[in-house]
Amino acid sequence: MGTIKLVSAIVVGLFLTTTVAMGQSDAFSGSFTLKSQVYDAQGAVKNTKSIPMSVSPTRIKISGINEVDPTSVTKNMGAKDVLIRLDKEDFVFQISDTEAVVLRKQDLQMMINMAGGSGPVKNSSTSPTTPPDIQQTSETKMVNGYRATKVIITEADSKTVHHAWFTKQININLGMLTESWMSMIPVADLMPMTNLVDDLGTPVNMVTYRDGSIYSTMDLIDIKNSVDGSSLDLPASVKLVTLQEMMLNRMKNY
């Protein structure tokens, strides 16, 4: 797995392992940075990524989406940030200081149907045959400022073990991101433990071992329990266009 792809998986792991059965009043509102590191065979850090995120009960903003998702979705658009508007059921990819591409939930579903519903998560050759073993321990401690419980997740097929610390003090509302079809799109690539860990909260630290050696780490850092609402909205100077409009404009300027 490439470094960026690993980061993508970790971010998704962050979201999809988050408690989803909650009211909006219980949902986390704030910001944090997802810091991940990948190690080489000698145990030395070979790559570090830091991805700022802002969250409210109705919106999620991921900065540096081009680092998280290097697929054609963001490459072709040149998007760097994505705003997931759960209240409007759409995705807004900011491609410049003055323009953003909006993809509605219905548009994404149509694109997936036209593609035949094929996607990386549906590839049976890469899907594990043995369900991961999940062990919730009684060990608790303060991790990155939050009371957390240790969970050990073992994936026997890939000889991978995750030592994760989950806190219930951070619960992110996922809305439409929990729908099964979402696993087919790159932004949803942002969670390796989908549906594996239920009602444990959010992992604030995770260390992954492969073949007995450290492979990667993930930490939530710079956690703040408040967020400026304007950061989860588009400036008035930014024009929203559809994907089709963006493509037509680029063809005219080609």
Secondary structure, DSSP 4 states (H G I P E B T S, - for coil): --HHHHHHHHHHHHHHTS--S--GGGS--EEEEEEEEEE-TTS-EEEEEEEEEEE-SSEEEEETHHHH--SHHHHHHT--EEEEETTTTEEEEE-SSSEEEEEEHHHHHHHHHHTTT--GGG-TTTS-SSPPEEEEEEEEEEETTEEEEEEEEEEGGGTEEEEEEEESS-----GGGGSGGGGGSGGGGB-TTTTTS-S--EEEEEEEEETTEEEEEEEEEEEES---GGGGS--TTPEEE-HHHHHHHHHHT-
